[in-house]
């Protein structure tokens, strides 16, 4: 999109200088605002034209049946789909009885700006009605990061050439008509009128609608209040019905006069509380926001983001497009989790209904590491949500004949929603991914109270799963068979290297945590014999290796599979999963997304430098990147083995996944994990950040195009700034006690007295690796 002439490249904003109707679906995702609890897509204030209307509440879903041609034991009986809840964004305008609609009259100018520092979406346009009257319209929209239930809009209209009669209609609307989904299975199922009316109310400037979902029986409430400034001739009224509540203001305006409406909207929902309790909740939230006032809400938002950028900003000199994109990504990752508070962080955040609004392993593997180093409180809340779903995970494990807990492949409220067993239940690695997120958070923050109350049980139950899922062979080696790793083009494989290495780390982390919290471990039924069994399994874990090729196997026997015929695969056949049977994909060497390459990043101590170079070259030639999760991992690996130009190209793909709509599905919502992956590609790739035995180690190196890279991470109450140029790396302690780190494996201590400066040493890469025919990333030079 930013390659389109309507979009500018600038460091702290995404600006659209002219409305392009064909880009409305994508821009609605790009301009979406949320706080992890409430999400508003960037639809036009007047509601039409639109690509996909979207107002979301995290955790609000509808149940739908999962039909099977042949039912099987253990298959989920129903799925969960995020729904479009009550739309509080709508503000309609009539100018001398002509509705403001961009499809009619003359649009003289139109600009929208997503301001990444203020957290606001600003819109300014000038429009001449079919009758010839010209008005200027300004609006500012925010979803509050400080008041969790609140969103709001400030809306102004001003005549430019003659006196006009204007009517502003501010609405709450439920059960909006949605466009029908295409055949792509990644697009959410459309549910018609999922909300049953419970109560409606309108009095003076106050509106409220309450509904209940038809099948999941969740109670949803939305309330709005308004403040209006304008001429003395203003008149107002309000009305409501089952699915709409409306506040109307009329006035006559002369040029130079302005009619301004400030609209605050409060949302709430519950699966358990009564209708009066949820009604009181939204009314109280609205009262709180009203006492704060619009201007103070704006100031609170700016202060919140000032603090965030002080600890999270990444500076990139030499590439303005990447600079904009990485800040755009950081902003949306923050929005996805800032106030989720014991709810999931969905793969699309709250920017669209893609993937049915489900949360996957993406959250723990790609999103939570970024938040761990920048907004750790959001990580604790996300993991507390996982902990709250333990009953369902234990039930699932028991159904599968296993011990411990088996967390779902995709879900909203904790139950498995995947109807396809090989890529769903078979992807047990999600359990180790959750454990890794727990270990990283506790190690990075030192939050031992969280570990004792929440993390320990997650580690214990996932360790029990691995110990029961795997087995020792007659030679004592431990195997985990019949699983699916991150690469979804290879399913139900034995000894997937990624899965085994992550399970190994899971088992060790659980045993270590029990040793730190012996009494709490005993309360969970863990004794020395059980932890010894975990350590034995970890020590004996099988890691497949092909001696003849000198590379690790993605899974046992993988390298003997037939190679996919890439040269006879036309470009229009990608992604392969939409054009070829999974049977054909599963039995050949073709990789959807980084699998073993991701293992080299997450488990770096399991591979030496030679292994990494050979493995990267081998799997680079097989990986088609039909997943948005892949490019950032490949960027990290390419940078480590010295292929900096290739790493830079992959950085561009990860960072611009949505701004350039590279997978042609940004209309359904943003790819939150890929946006987080841009941070990973910069910080772990070119910044070379790894964690070894609890200590941060940096081995930075920059590609030619980037002249300077600077970022900040939080570690155990310290704030460390890293600044890298071609020649040197500078480490500055901005806050906290002295910090022990490593530069290129050499220990050093950073204090607040003076920065530590070390030289950047180049690496000699091997031969340039090949990609599958036609799948090389776009070259950024």
C-alpha positions in Angstrom: 0.0 0.0 0.0 2.7 2.5 0.9 4.1 1.9 -2.6 0.8 3.4 -3.9 1.1 7.1 -4.6 -1.7 7.8 -2.1 0.5 6.7 0.8 3.5 8.6 2.0 6.6 7.2 3.7 7.3 9.1 6.9 8.8 8.0 10.3 5.9 8.4 12.7 2.7 8.1 10.7 0.9 6.2 8.0 -0.7 8.9 5.8 -3.2 8.4 3.0 -3.4 11.6 1.0 -6.2 10.5 -1.3 -9.0 8.0 -1.0 -8.6 4.9 -3.1 -11.9 2.9 -3.0 -10.2 -0.2 -4.2 -7.9 -0.1 -1.2 -10.6 0.4 1.4 -10.5 -3.2 2.7 -6.8 -3.1 3.2 -6.7 0.4 4.7 -9.4 -0.5 7.2 -7.0 -3.1 8.6 -4.0 -0.7 8.5 -5.9 2.1 10.2 -7.5 -0.1 12.8 -7.3 1.0 16.4 -7.5 -1.3 19.4 -6.2 -1.8 22.9 -6.4 -5.6 23.1 -9.9 -5.5 24.6 -11.8 -3.3 22.1 -11.0 -3.2 18.4 -12.3 -0.9 15.7 -11.4 -1.4 12.1 -10.6 1.8 10.2 -13.9 2.1 8.5 -15.0 5.5 7.4 -17.0 7.4 10.0 -20.2 7.3 7.9 -19.9 3.5 7.5 -20.1 3.4 3.7 -18.5 2.5 1.4 -16.6 -0.2 3.2 -14.7 -3.4 2.7 -15.4 -5.2 6.0 -17.2 -3.5 8.9 -15.5 -4.5 12.1 -16.0 -3.8 15.8 -14.6 -6.5 18.1 -14.4 -7.5 21.7 -11.6 -9.8 22.7 -13.1 -13.1 23.7 -16.5 -12.6 22.2 -17.3 -15.3 19.7 -20.1 -17.4 18.3 -20.1 -21.2 18.1 -20.5 -22.9 14.8 -20.7 -26.6 13.9 -17.6 -28.3 12.4 -19.0 -30.8 9.8 -17.0 -33.9 9.0 -17.4 -36.2 6.0 -16.2 -39.0 8.4 -16.3 -38.3 12.1 -13.5 -39.5 14.2 -12.8 -40.0 17.9 -11.5 -36.8 19.5 -12.5 -34.4 16.7 -13.8 -31.1 18.0 -17.5 -30.9 17.6 -17.8 -27.1 17.2 -15.6 -24.1 16.3 -15.5 -20.6 17.5 -15.7 -17.5 15.3 -15.1 -13.9 16.3 -18.2 -11.8 15.6 -18.7 -8.2 14.6 -20.2 -6.7 17.8 -22.2 -3.4 18.2 -20.7 -0.7 15.9 -20.1 2.5 17.9 -18.0 4.2 15.2 -20.9 5.4 13.0 -21.5 9.1 12.6 -23.6 10.0 9.6 -23.9 13.5 8.2 -26.5 15.2 6.0 -25.8 18.5 4.4 -29.1 20.2 3.3 -30.7 16.8 3.1 -27.9 15.3 1.1 -26.2 12.4 2.8 -22.4 12.7 3.0 -21.3 9.8 0.9 -18.0 9.7 -1.0 -19.6 7.9 -3.9 -21.7 11.0 -4.7 -21.0 14.7 -5.2 -17.3 15.7 -5.5 -14.6 14.8 -3.0 -12.2 17.7 -3.2 -9.6 16.4 -0.8 -9.3 13.5 1.6 -6.6 12.6 4.1 -6.3 10.0 6.8 -3.3 9.8 9.2 -2.6 7.1 11.7 -0.4 8.9 14.2 1.9 6.4 15.9 2.9 8.7 18.7 -0.6 9.9 19.7 -2.4 6.7 19.0 -5.1 8.5 17.0 -6.6 8.2 13.5 -7.2 11.6 12.1 -9.3 12.4 9.0 -9.8 15.6 7.1 -11.8 16.0 3.9 -13.6 18.6 1.8 -16.7 17.5 0.0 -19.2 19.2 -2.3 -22.6 17.8 -2.2 -24.6 17.0 -5.4 -26.5 20.3 -4.7 -23.2 22.2 -4.8 -22.6 22.9 -1.1 -19.0 22.5 0.2 -18.2 21.4 3.7 -15.0 20.5 5.6 -15.1 17.5 7.9 -12.6 16.6 10.5 -12.6 13.6 12.8 -10.3 12.1 15.4 -10.7 8.6 16.6 -9.0 6.7 19.4 -9.4 3.4 21.3 -8.1 4.2 24.8 -4.9 2.5 26.1 -5.6 3.9 29.6 -9.3 3.2 30.0 -9.8 -0.3 28.8 -13.5 -0.2 27.9 -13.5 3.2 26.1 -13.3 4.3 22.5 -14.2 7.7 21.1 -14.5 10.1 18.2 -14.4 13.8 17.9 -16.3 14.9 14.8 -16.5 18.4 13.3 -18.3 19.8 10.3 -17.8 23.3 8.9 -19.4 24.9 5.8 -17.0 26.7 3.4 -19.1 28.6 0.9 -22.7 29.1 2.2 -25.0 28.7 5.1 -26.2 25.1 5.4 -28.5 23.0 7.5 -26.6 20.0 8.8 -27.8 16.9 10.6 -25.4 14.6 12.5 -26.6 11.1 13.4 -24.5 9.2 15.9 -25.4 5.6 16.2 -24.9 2.3 17.9 -25.8 -0.5 15.4 -25.8 -4.3 15.9 -26.1 -7.1 13.4 -24.6 -5.1 10.5 -24.8 -6.8 7.1 -21.3 -8.2 6.3 -19.9 -9.1 2.9 -19.8 -12.8 2.1 -16.4 -14.5 2.6 -14.4 -15.8 -0.3 -13.3 -19.4 -0.7 -10.0 -18.9 1.1 -10.2 -20.9 4.4 -8.1 -18.2 6.2 -11.1 -15.9 5.9 -13.5 -16.0 8.9 -16.9 -17.7 8.5 -19.7 -15.2 8.2 -22.4 -15.5 10.7 -25.7 -13.7 10.0 -27.2 -11.7 12.8 -25.4 -13.4 15.7 -26.7 -11.0 18.3 -30.1 -11.4 20.0 -31.5 -8.2 21.5 -31.9 -8.0 25.2 -32.4 -4.2 25.9 -32.2 -0.9 24.2 -32.2 2.6 25.7 -31.9 6.2 24.5 -32.4 9.4 26.6 -31.0 12.8 25.9 -27.4 12.2 24.6 -27.1 8.7 26.2 -27.5 5.5 24.2 -27.2 1.8 25.1 -27.7 -1.5 23.4 -27.5 -5.0 25.0 -27.4 -8.3 23.2 -26.7 -11.9 23.7 -24.9 -14.2 21.2 -27.3 -16.9 19.9 -25.3 -20.0 20.6 -22.3 -19.1 22.9 -24.8 -17.1 25.1 -22.4 -14.2 25.8 -23.9 -11.0 27.0 -22.6 -7.9 25.1 -23.2 -4.3 26.0 -22.4 -1.0 24.3 -23.2 2.5 25.6 -22.5 6.0 24.2 -22.6 9.5 25.5 -22.1 12.7 23.6 -21.0 16.3 24.1 -21.9 18.8 21.4 -20.6 22.3 20.8 -22.2 24.6 18.1 -24.5 27.5 17.5 -27.5 28.4 19.7 -29.9 27.0 17.1 -28.9 23.4 17.7 -31.6 20.8 18.4 -31.1 17.2 19.5 -33.1 14.1 19.9 -32.6 10.4 20.6 -34.3 7.1 19.8 -33.6 3.4 20.0 -34.8 0.0 18.8 -33.6 -3.6 19.1 -30.5 -3.2 16.9 -30.0 0.6 16.7 -29.8 3.5 19.0 -29.4 7.0 17.5 -28.6 10.5 18.8 -29.4 13.2 16.3 -28.2 16.9 16.3 -29.4 19.5 13.8 -28.1 23.0 13.3 -27.8 25.8 10.7 -24.2 26.8 10.1 -22.7 29.8 8.4 -19.1 29.8 6.9 -16.7 30.0 9.8 -19.1 28.2 12.2 -18.4 24.6 13.4 -20.6 21.9 14.8 -18.5 19.6 17.0 -19.5 16.3 18.5 -17.4 14.3 21.0 -18.7 10.8 21.3 -17.5 8.3 23.9 -18.4 4.6 23.6 -18.0 2.0 26.4 -18.1 -1.8 25.8 -18.5 -4.7 28.1 -19.3 -8.4 27.9 -19.6 -11.4 30.1 -20.3 -15.1 30.0 -21.4 -15.2 33.7 -22.6 -11.9 35.0 -26.2 -10.8 34.9 -27.7 -8.2 32.5 -27.9 -5.5 35.2 -24.3 -6.1 36.2 -23.0 -5.7 32.6 -25.2 -2.7 32.1 -23.8 -1.1 35.2 -20.3 -1.9 34.0 -20.6 0.0 30.7 -22.4 2.9 32.4 -19.7 3.2 35.0 -17.0 3.1 32.3 -18.8 5.8 30.4 -19.1 7.9 33.5 -15.4 7.5 34.2 -14.5 8.5 30.7 -16.9 11.4 30.8 -15.3 12.8 34.0 -11.9 12.5 32.3 -13.1 14.4 29.2 -12.0 14.2 25.6 -8.9 16.3 25.9 -7.6 14.5 28.9 -8.2 11.1 27.2 -6.1 12.4 24.3 -3.3 13.5 26.7 -3.5 10.1 28.5 -3.1 8.3 25.2 -0.1 10.4 24.3 1.6 9.9 27.7 1.0 6.2 27.5 2.6 6.0 24.1 5.5 8.3 25.0 6.4 5.8 27.7 6.1 2.9 25.3 8.3 4.4 22.7 10.9 5.3 25.2 11.4 1.6 26.0 10.5 0.1 22.6 11.4 2.3 19.7 13.7 0.9 17.0 15.7 3.5 15.0 16.8 2.5 11.4 19.0 5.0 9.5 19.3 4.5 5.7 15.9 3.0 4.9 12.9 5.3 5.6 10.4 2.6 4.4 11.7 0.1 7.0 11.8 2.8 9.6 8.1 3.5 9.1 7.2 -0.2 8.9 8.9 -1.3 12.1 7.2 1.5 14.1 3.9 0.6 12.4 4.5 -3.0 13.5 5.4 -2.1 17.1 2.3 0.1 17.4 0.0 -2.7 16.2 1.6 -5.4 18.4 1.2 -3.1 21.4 -2.5 -2.5 20.4 -3.0 -6.3 20.2 -1.9 -7.0 23.7 -1.8 -3.8 25.8 -5.1 -4.3 27.6 -6.0 -7.8 26.6 -5.8 -8.7 30.3 -6.2 -12.5 30.6 -7.5 -12.9 27.1 -5.8 -14.3 24.0 -3.8 -12.2 21.5 -5.3 -13.3 18.2 -3.3 -13.8 15.1 -5.0 -10.8 13.5 -5.2 -8.9 16.8 -8.5 -7.0 16.7 -8.0 -5.6 13.2 -10.1 -8.1 11.3 -11.9 -11.4 11.3 -9.3 -13.5 9.5 -8.5 -16.9 10.9 -11.9 -16.7 12.6 -10.3 -14.5 15.3 -8.3 -17.4 16.6 -5.1 -17.4 18.6 -2.3 -19.8 17.6 1.3 -20.6 18.6 2.3 -17.4 16.8 1.5 -15.4 20.0 4.0 -17.2 22.2 6.7 -17.6 19.6 6.7 -14.3 17.8 4.6 -11.7 19.7 5.4 -12.4 23.4 9.2 -12.2 23.0 8.9 -8.6 21.6 6.5 -7.7 24.5 8.8 -9.4 27.0 11.5 -6.9 26.3 9.2 -3.9 25.8 5.9 -4.3 27.7 6.3 -7.3 30.0 3.1 -6.7 31.9 1.1 -7.6 28.7 3.1 -10.9 28.5 2.1 -11.9 32.1 -1.5 -11.3 31.3 -1.4 -13.3 28.0 0.2 -16.2 29.9 -2.4 -15.9 32.7 -5.0 -16.4 30.0 -3.3 -19.6 28.9 -3.2 -20.7 32.5 -6.9 -20.1 32.8 -7.5 -22.5 30.0 -5.7 -25.4 31.7 -8.9 -27.3 32.5 -9.7 -27.5 28.8 -6.1 -28.4 28.0 -6.1 -31.2 30.6 -9.4 -32.5 29.3 -8.0 -32.6 25.8 -4.9 -34.4 26.9 -7.0 -37.0 28.7 -9.1 -37.5 25.5 -5.9 -38.1 23.6 -4.7 -40.7 26.2 -1.9 -38.4 27.5 -0.9 -36.9 30.8 -0.6 -33.2 31.6 -2.2 -30.6 29.3 -2.5 -30.4 25.6 -3.2 -26.8 24.5 -5.2 -26.2 21.3 -3.8 -25.4 18.0 -6.3 -22.7 17.4 -8.9 -21.2 19.8 -10.6 -18.2 21.3 -11.8 -19.4 24.7 -9.4 -22.4 25.2 -11.1 -25.3 23.4 -9.6 -26.8 20.2 -11.2 -25.3 17.1 -9.1 -27.0 14.4 -11.1 -29.4 12.3 -8.0 -30.7 10.5 -6.2 -33.1 12.7 -2.7 -33.2 11.1 -2.2 -29.5 11.3 -4.2 -29.1 14.5 -3.9 -31.8 17.2 -0.7 -33.0 15.5 1.0 -29.7 16.1 1.9 -30.5 19.7 4.8 -28.0 19.6 2.3 -25.3 20.7 2.8 -26.7 24.2 6.5 -26.2 24.2 6.1 -22.7 22.7 3.9 -21.7 25.6 6.5 -23.1 28.0 9.3 -21.2 26.2 7.3 -18.0 26.6 7.0 -18.7 30.3 10.7 -19.3 30.7 11.7 -16.3 28.7 9.4 -14.0 30.7 10.5 -15.2 34.1 14.1 -15.2 33.2 14.0 -11.7 31.6 11.9 -10.0 34.3 12.8 -11.9 37.4 9.1 -12.2 38.2 9.4 -15.2 40.5 5.9 -14.6 42.0 4.4 -15.0 38.5 6.5 -18.2 38.1 5.3 -19.6 41.4 1.6 -18.7 40.9 1.2 -19.2 37.1 4.3 -20.3 35.2 5.1 -23.3 37.3 1.9 -25.1 36.6 2.1 -24.4 32.9 5.7 -25.8 32.8 4.7 -28.9 34.8 1.7 -29.8 32.8 3.4 -29.4 29.5 6.4 -31.4 30.7 4.0 -34.2 31.7 2.5 -34.1 28.2 5.9 -34.5 26.6 7.0 -37.3 28.9 3.8 -39.3 28.1 3.8 -38.4 24.4 7.4 -39.6 23.9 9.1 -42.9 24.6 12.5 -44.4 25.1 13.7 -46.9 22.5 15.7 -50.0 23.5 18.9 -48.0 23.2 17.6 -45.4 25.7 17.0 -42.6 23.1 13.9 -40.6 23.6 11.6 -40.2 20.6 8.5 -38.1 20.0 6.6 -39.6 17.0 3.6 -38.7 14.9 3.7 -34.9 15.3 3.5 -31.8 13.1 6.2 -29.1 13.4 5.9 -25.5 12.4 6.2 -26.5 8.7 2.6 -27.4 7.9 3.6 -29.0 4.6 5.1 -31.9 6.6 2.7 -33.5 9.0 2.6 -36.5 11.4 6.3 -37.0 11.3 8.6 -38.7 13.7 11.2 -36.8 15.7 10.6 -33.3 14.3 13.8 -31.5 15.3 12.0 -28.2 16.2 9.5 -30.1 18.4 12.1 -32.3 20.0 14.4 -29.4 20.9 11.6 -27.2 22.2 10.2 -30.2 24.2 13.7 -30.8 25.6 13.9 -27.2 26.8 10.4 -27.5 28.2 11.3 -30.6 30.3 14.5 -28.9 31.6 12.7 -25.7 32.4 10.0 -27.5 34.3 12.5 -29.5 36.4 14.5 -26.3 37.2 11.3 -24.5 38.2 10.2 -27.2 40.5 13.6 -27.1 42.2 13.1 -23.4 42.8 9.6 -23.9 44.2 9.7 -27.3 45.9 6.6 -26.8 48.0 4.5 -25.6 45.1 5.8 -28.5 43.0 4.7 -30.9 45.7 1.3 -29.3 45.7 1.1 -30.1 42.0 2.0 -33.7 42.8 5.6 -33.4 41.4 8.2 -35.5 43.2 11.9 -36.1 42.6 11.2 -39.2 40.6 9.1 -37.3 38.1 11.6 -34.5 37.6 14.4 -37.1 37.2 12.3 -38.7 34.4 11.9 -35.3 32.7 15.7 -34.7 32.9 16.4 -38.2 31.6 14.0 -37.7 28.6 15.6 -34.3 27.8 19.1 -35.7 28.0 18.2 -38.6 25.7 16.2 -36.6 23.2 16.7 -37.7 19.6 17.8 -35.0 17.2 17.9 -36.4 13.6 21.0 -35.7 11.6 22.1 -36.7 8.0 25.8 -37.5 8.2 26.1 -37.8 4.4 24.7 -34.3 3.8 26.0 -32.8 7.0 22.6 -31.3 7.9 20.0 -31.8 10.5 16.9 -33.5 9.4 13.7 -31.5 9.7 12.3 -34.8 11.0 13.5 -38.4 10.8 14.0 -39.4 7.2 12.9 -36.1 5.8 15.9 -35.7 3.5 15.2 -38.9 1.7 11.7 -37.6 0.5 11.3 -36.7 -3.1 12.0 -33.0 -3.9 9.1 -30.9 -5.0 9.3 -29.8 -8.6 9.6 -26.1 -8.2 10.4 -25.3 -11.8 7.1 -26.7 -13.0 5.1 -24.9 -10.3 3.6 -21.7 -11.8 3.6 -18.5 -9.7 -0.2 -18.4 -9.6 -0.2 -21.8 -7.7 1.2 -20.2 -4.6 0.2 -20.7 -1.8 0.5 -24.4 -2.5 -2.1 -25.4 0.1 -4.8 -23.8 -2.0 -3.8 -25.5 -5.2 -2.4 -29.0 -4.3 -3.6 -31.8 -2.1 -1.9 -32.0 1.3 -1.2 -35.6 0.6 1.2 -34.5 -2.2 2.8 -31.8 0.0 3.3 -34.1 3.0 5.4 -36.7 1.1 7.8 -34.3 -0.6 10.5 -31.9 0.4 8.8 -28.5 0.3 8.7 -26.2 3.3 5.8 -23.9 3.9 7.6 -21.9 6.6 10.8 -21.9 8.5 10.9 -25.0 10.8 14.4 -26.3 11.4 15.7 -22.7 10.7 13.4 -21.4 13.4 14.8 -24.0 15.8 18.3 -22.7 15.1 17.2 -19.2 16.3 15.2 -20.4 19.4 17.6 -23.1 20.4 20.9 -21.7 19.3 23.1 -23.8 21.6 22.0 -27.0 19.9 23.9 -26.1 16.7 27.5 -25.1 16.0 28.4 -22.4 13.4 29.0 -25.0 10.6 25.7 -26.7 11.3 23.9 -23.4 11.0 25.4 -22.5 7.7 24.8 -25.9 6.1 21.3 -26.2 7.5 20.3 -22.7 6.3 21.6 -23.4 2.8 19.8 -26.7 2.6 16.4 -25.6 3.8 16.6 -22.2 2.1 16.3 -24.1 -1.2 13.1 -25.8 0.0 11.2 -23.0 1.7 8.5 -21.3 -0.3 7.2 -18.9 2.5 3.5 -19.6 2.0 3.2 -18.4 5.6 3.8 -14.8 6.8 5.7 -16.3 9.8 8.7 -17.4 7.7 10.5 -14.3 6.5 11.5 -13.0 9.9 13.1 -16.3 10.9 15.0 -16.6 7.6 16.2 -13.0 8.1 17.7 -13.9 11.5 19.4 -17.0 10.2 20.7 -15.3 7.1 22.2 -12.5 9.2 23.9 -14.9 11.6 25.6 -16.9 8.8 26.7 -13.7 7.0 24.2 -13.4 4.1 23.3 -9.8 5.1 21.8 -8.8 1.7 19.5 -11.7 1.8 18.6 -11.1 5.5 17.8 -7.5 4.5 15.5 -8.7 1.8 13.7 -10.9 4.3 13.4 -8.0 6.7 11.6 -6.1 4.1 9.2 -8.9 3.5 8.3 -9.3 7.1 8.1 -5.6 7.8 6.0 -4.8 4.7 3.7 -7.8 4.9 0.6 -5.6 5.4 1.7 -2.2 4.3 2.4 -3.7 0.9 -0.3 -6.4 1.2 2.2 -9.1 0.1 -0.1 -12.1 0.7 -3.2 -10.3 -0.7 -5.2 -10.9 2.5 -4.5 -7.7 4.5 -8.2 -7.0 4.0 -9.0 -9.7 6.6 -6.8 -8.1 9.3 -3.1 -7.5 9.9 -0.5 -10.3 10.4 0.5 -9.5 14.0 3.2 -12.1 14.2 4.9 -10.9 11.0 4.8 -7.3 12.3 6.5 -8.6 15.5 8.9 -10.5 13.3 10.2 -7.2 11.8 11.4 -6.3 15.3 12.9 -9.8 15.6 14.7 -9.5 12.2 16.3 -6.2 13.3 17.0 -6.9 17.0 17.9 -10.6 16.8 19.1 -10.5 13.1 21.1 -7.4 12.6 21.4 -6.7 16.4 22.5 -10.3 16.9 20.7 -10.5 20.2 20.6 -14.0 21.8 20.2 -15.3 25.3 22.7 -17.8 26.5 22.4 -19.2 30.1 20.3 -16.2 31.1 22.7 -13.6 29.8 22.1 -11.4 26.7 24.7 -11.8 24.0 25.0 -9.4 21.1 26.8 -10.2 17.8 25.7 -7.3 15.6 26.3 -6.7 11.9 24.5 -4.4 9.5 23.6 -4.7 5.8 24.9 -2.1 3.4 21.7 -0.1 3.2 21.3 0.4 7.0 23.9 2.8 8.4 22.7 2.8 12.0 20.4 0.6 14.1 19.4 1.5 17.7 17.0 -0.3 20.0 16.1 -0.6 23.7 15.3 -3.7 25.7 14.2 -4.1 29.3 15.9 -6.8 31.4 15.3 -7.3 35.1 14.4 -3.7 35.8 17.2 -2.3 33.7 16.8 -0.4 30.4 19.6 -1.1 27.9 20.1 0.8 24.7 22.0 -0.8 21.9 23.3 1.4 19.0 25.1 -0.3 16.1 27.0 1.2 13.1 29.2 -0.4 10.5 32.2 -0.1 12.8 31.0 -0.4 16.4 28.3 -1.3 18.9 27.6 1.0 21.8 25.8 -0.3 24.9 24.2 2.3 27.3 22.4 1.6 30.5 19.6 4.1 30.6 18.1 2.8 33.9 18.8 0.4 36.7 21.7 -1.4 38.3 24.8 -2.6 36.4 24.0 -5.2 33.8 26.2 -8.2 32.7 26.0 -8.8 29.0 28.2 -10.3 26.3 29.4 -8.8 23.0 30.4 -11.6 20.6 30.6 -14.0 23.5 33.0 -11.8 25.5 31.5 -10.7 28.9 31.2 -7.0 29.8 29.5 -5.0 32.4 27.3 -2.0 31.5 26.8 0.7 34.1 25.1 4.1 34.1 28.5 5.8 34.3 29.6 5.5 30.7 28.7 3.6 27.6 30.6 0.4 26.6 31.8 0.5 23.0 33.0 -2.5 21.1 34.1 -3.1 17.5 31.8 -4.9 15.0 33.5 -7.8 13.4 32.5 -8.9 9.9 31.7 -12.5 9.1 32.7 -14.3 6.0 29.6 -15.9 4.4 29.7 -19.1 2.4 28.3 -19.4 -1.1 25.0 -17.5 -1.6 22.1 -20.0 -0.9 19.5 -20.7 -3.5 15.7 -20.4 -3.1 13.0 -22.4 -4.8 12.6 -21.3 -8.4 10.5 -18.1 -8.5 10.4 -17.7 -4.7 13.4 -15.4 -4.0 12.4 -12.4 -1.8 12.2 -9.1 -3.5 15.6 -7.4 -3.6 15.5 -4.1 -1.7 18.5 -2.3 -3.3 
